[in-house]
Amino acid sequence: GVVTLLTTYLRENAIKTEGLLRLPGNFDKVELLRKQIEAGSQDGFKDVDLSKQNPHDVAEVLRGFFRDLPEPVIPFHLYE
C-alpha cells in the first residue's frame, strides 16, 4: 500500500536526512505527488517514481496520509 511505498523509499534513500519528518515539503510538489499516488493506487503504484522526489516531499505525503485518516493509528482511549 501507500505506507509501504513511502516508508520503503524513505528508509532506503533518506534515513539520515536531517529534519525529515519535521521540515515541510514543497506544497506544489507534494500535491502533485499525492495525485500521482492516488492515481497509481489502482495499479499497484507501478507508474509512481519516487527516485526523483525530494525526501521532504515524500515525508510530507506520508504525514498527510496519517493526518487525514478518519481515526488515529493509536486510538484516543489509549492516550490516558
HELIX and SHEET records of a PDB file:
HELIX    1   1 VAL A    2  ASN A   13  1                                  12    
HELIX    2   2 PHE A   27  GLY A   40  1                                  14    
HELIX    3   3 SER A   41  ASP A   43  5                                   3    
HELIX    4   4 PRO A   55  ARG A   67  1                                  13    
HELIX    5   5 PHE A   76  LEU A   78  5                                   3    
END                                                                             
